[in-house]
Amino acid sequence: MTALQNETASSPAITADAAAALSVGIAAFAAGYAERGIGSAAMGAIAEDEDLFVNGLVLTVLPETLVILALVVVFAA
């Protein structure tokens, strides 16, 4: 028998702290990935028309709410 077979089947694969850190990390990675495309499109739009600066800024900052919500969930639980 191996050491893995000796553990009970009900034990989690990772701890709660590790799961929380993983969820915030994945949310941050997803926000950065989304901002990559949004930022370049916003810069192109602003180059064409400077009145679109506020819209581009709002759309660029919007994915960061994913990370903020992930942090709220981690600290609220």
Steps between C-alpha positions, in 0.01 A plus 500: 500500500617847424481802725219647290278200557533537876330841504128520548286567198331798661811717535517794256765515232613848609441707810247782519776761506658355188164493323440865590843602372444302180163662437636853544799417280282365222270804522801732475636309202160513326471874564845560354415288197177696443674834542751406232239513226291777649800727551622472144151558360450798730830655391401459137162661564657788693748557218205541262281710730622658824144522634507123558763529777252460786330202335834334435613562857182353647517193276867447583441516877187283491676159505679598821168461678551124459804515725327727750201267519728199541675671790167590659385139477826373650496739793124467560513121525 
